Amino acid sequence: MVARGKGWEITRGELDKGVTAALAQAAARGRRVTTAQVPEVERQVLEQLINLRLVLARATRADREAGKAAANKRYATARANAASEEAFKLQLKFLVTTPEELLAKWTDALTSEAVMKRELKIAISDAEARKYYNENPKQFDLPEQVRASHILIATSDPRTGAGLSDEEKAGKRKKAEAVLQQARAGEDFGKLALAFSNDAGSRARGGEVRFARGEMPAEIEAVAFSLKTNQISDLITTTNGYHIIKLIQKIPARKLKYADAAADIKNGLTQAAIEEQFPAYVARLRDAANVEILEEQLQPQDPARTGLSLPGPGAPPKPAGVK
């Protein structure tokens, strides 16, 4: 046992599993966590597990039903957005979780959100959301974008980020040329991405990416915006490795309508209100529950010193639309 409170405890096994999940999520987002940073990850994850236990202990039946419904909806959307069932399973594998575990984690996270919305009396109205939309027009101006499929054959060690030797890079180039040849011969680009791409962020989606100018390396951006629909690029070389791009769609610049942005605005404003009130709220819960952290190295430290801000185990991604 690493922590306990009134009526509950957290075991070392639970903490280790949460840390593994947090590291997997960081890796999927292209963030490397050094060995020296792992102790801080453990502290952060333990704090998140404690806070989740404290908030879930306040859940009513209605809160649990709301959390379950929201989690089921999020899970269905995640499956629908995956390139295929195989891609969805691969994405879960990257995150070191199973469908059952993911659904359970999202249910807990969204149940805790329902609890806090109720107890902190947070309810964002249409008037508040529309006011935010009207007062922040630039946030809803969407620049020209491209939607493409992407394959990366990396020329660095995925664990350390160290560059490969010239001989190893030459081998990677031959591999990339072979994949490009397969793509141009008509093989399914998404399946090639699943099989060969080293880009963890897009691989599970069959390589699909969507970006505006200024969001990707200049070498990739220049090629992507010059391609025609369904055209496949030549090999593109960056410091990360060799890239192959297939253009799916060019999306003209436009303004997001309020009706399309409203749900995300409300979710974003809700998250902002929760974050503002959360420290005082959870402090009250911790005092009432007599929380104890039983291992000295797991006692909270100043997270600002580490530069880390990792998602907690099971934390659903924040909605877009509010910065």
N, C-alpha and C positions, 0 to 999 in steps of 0.2 A: 504494500500500500504506500502511495506517495502523497496522498492528500485525503482529508476527510472533513465532513461537516455533519450537521444534525440530520441523521437519517440516511447518509450516503457516504461512499468512499470511492476513490479512484485508484486502481491498481497500476503497477508498473507496466503490465501488459497492455492496458488501455492506453497509457501514455505513449508507449513505444509504437503502437499501431497508429495513433494520431500523428506522431512525428513523421512516420513513414509516409503517411498520406500527405502531410504538408510539404515534405520534400519533393514528393512526386508532382504535386501541383506546381511547385516552384519550377521544377525542371520542365514541365509541359509548357510553361510560360517563358522558357528560355533563360531562367535565372539560376545561376550556380550558387550553391551554398557551400562555403568552405568548411573544413573540419573544425576550424576554430569557432565558427558561428553556430555549430550544432547545439552546444549547451544553451545558447539564447533561444534557439528554436524550441528546445524542450521546455524552457520557462514560459515562452509565449503560448505554446500549445496547452500546457497545464493550466495556465490562467484561463484560456478559452474553454477548456473542459469544465473547470470549476464554475465559471460564469454560466455556462449552458445548464449545468445541474441546478444551479440556484434559480435560474429563470424558469426552467421546466417544472420545478417543484411548485410554481405558482399557477400552472396551467389548469384551466377549467376544461370541462368536456367540450364546450364550444370552441375553445382555443385549439384543442387537439384535432377537432374535426376540420377547422379552418386550415391548420398546418398540413394535415394529410391531403386535403383537396388541392392546396397550392403546390405541394410536392408532387402529387400525381400529374398535375398540369405541366409543371416544369420538366418532369421526367419524359412525358409524352412529347414535349417540344424538342427536347434534346435528342430523342430517338429520331424524330421526323427530320431534324436538321442534319443528321449524319448522312454521309454519302450512301451508306448501305448498312445493313445489319452487321456485316463483318467490320465495317469501319467503326460502328458504335462500340462493338465489343473490344476493338483495339484501343479505342479511346479510354475505356474503363481499365484496360490492362495497364496503360500508361499511368493512370491515376492510382494504381494498386488497389482496386476495389472491385466489387461485384455489383450487379444490378440491385440485388437486395440490400446490400450495405449502402449503396448510394441513395436509394430511395429512403431508407431509414434515417440516414444523416440529414438529407434535405427535409424530411418530415420534422425532425427535431429542431433544425435551424429555423424553419418557417413557423413552427409552433411557438418557438421562443419569440419570434417577431410578433406574432399575434398577441402573446401575453403582454409584451412591452407596449404595443399600440393601445391595448385596453388599459393597462395600469398607468401609463403615462398620458393617457387621454389624447392620443395623436390620431387625428382624422383630417386628411387633406381634402378640402372642398374643391369643386370645379372652379369656383371663383379664385381660389388661391393658385391653382394650377394655371389658369388662364392668365392671371396677373404675372406669374413667373414667365410664361411664354411671351407675353407682350413686352416685358421689361428686359428680356435677354434675347433679342432677335437674332444676334449673330450666332448663338449656339445652335440655331435651327436652320442656318444656311448650310446646306450640304454641298461640298465642292464636287467637281467632276471626279468620278471614281472608275476604277476598273475592277471587274470580277474575273478572276483567272484561276487556273490550276497551276500548282507549283511543285516542282521536284528539286530537292537539294541533295547533292552528293557532297558531304562535308569533307573538308581537308584539315580538320582539327580533331583532337581527342575529345569525345563527347563528355567525358568525366572531368577532365582538367582544363580543356580549352587550349591546350598546347598544340602548336602547329605540327603537322606530319612532316616527315623527311621528303626530300625532292623525289626520291624513288617511290615512296608511298603516294605522293600527290600524282605522279604519273599514272600509277595504277588506278587511282580514283578517276582521273580524266578518261582513261579507257573505259571504265565502267559507265561514266556519264555519257560518253559517246554511244555506247551500246544501248543504253536506255533511250537516248534521243532517237536512235535508229528504229527501235521498237515502236516508239510513239508515232513517228512519221510513217511507219508501215501500217498504222491503223489500229494498234492495240489500245485498249481502253486506258486512257490517261489516268483516271482515278485508281484503277487497279495497279498501274505502274507506280503511282505515288505510294500506295499502301505497301507495296513490295520493296521499294528501293529508297524512298525519300528519308533523309535524316532530319527533316524539319518536324519536330514533335508537335508543334502547334497546329500544323495544317495536315499532317499525314493522315490522321484519323478521319478527316473530312474528305479524303480522296484528293488531298493537296489543295483544296479550295481556299482562296484568300480574296480579300476585298480591301482596297486601299485607295487613298487619294494621293496627290502629289505631295512629296515631302515626308511620306510615312515609310518609305522603303529605301534601300541603298540606291544611289543615283543610277548605277549601272542597270539595275532591275527596272527602275521607274522609266528610264528612257526607252527601253525596249517594250515594256508592257503597254505604254500609251501609244506606241507606234504600230502595234500589231493589228491585224484585222480579225474579226470574229472567227474563232476556231483555228486561227493560224498558230503554229508552234514555232517558238523562237529557236535560234542557234544556241549553243552553250553560252551562258553568261558567267563570267568569272568575277567573284568578289573575294574579300578576305575570308569569308565563311566557306567558300568552296565553289562548286559548279552548279549552276541553276538552269532549269528548263521551265519555260513559261508557256502555257496555252491560254489564249484569251477566250473567255466565255462571253463577256458582255462589257460594253462601255456604258457607263451610267452618267448622263448629263448632270451638270450642277442644277440644284433645285432647292426650294425652301420646303422644309418639312411642315406639313399642315398640322394645326393644333390637334385635330381629331386623331392623327397618327402618333402624335407625341404625348398625348394626355396621360396615358397609363404610365409611361416611363417617367414623366415629370412627377406624377403623384408618388410613384415608388421612390424616386430620388429624394423628394422633399421629406418623405416619411423616414428614409434612412438618415438624412441630415438631422431631423428632429430627434431620432433615437440616439444618434451619436452624441448630440449635445447634452442630453439628459442622462445618458448611460452611466458615466462615472459615479455620480451621486446616487443613482438608483441601485447599482450593483454594490456600492459600498454599504448601503443599508442592509441589503440582503446578506452580505458577507458577515456583518456584525451579528445579525440575528441568528445565522447558522453556525457561529463559532468556527469558522474555517481554519484549518491547520494544514500547513505544508510541512511534510515530515522529513524531507531531505534538504539539507542545508544548501546544496548547489542548485536547488530548484526555487529558492526564494527569489521573488521579483527583483530585477535590477532595472536600470535606466535603459529602455529600448533604444533611445536616441543614439547611444554610443555604438550600437551594432549596425545601424543602417538597414535593419531588417523590418519588414512588415509583411508577414506571411499570412495567407488566408487560413482560418481555422479549419479543423477537420469537419467537413460537411457544410462549410459555409457556402451558400449559393452566391454566384457572381452578382455584383451590384448592377442595377439597371442603368441603361444609358439615358442621356437626355438632360442630366443635371451635372454640372461640373463644380 
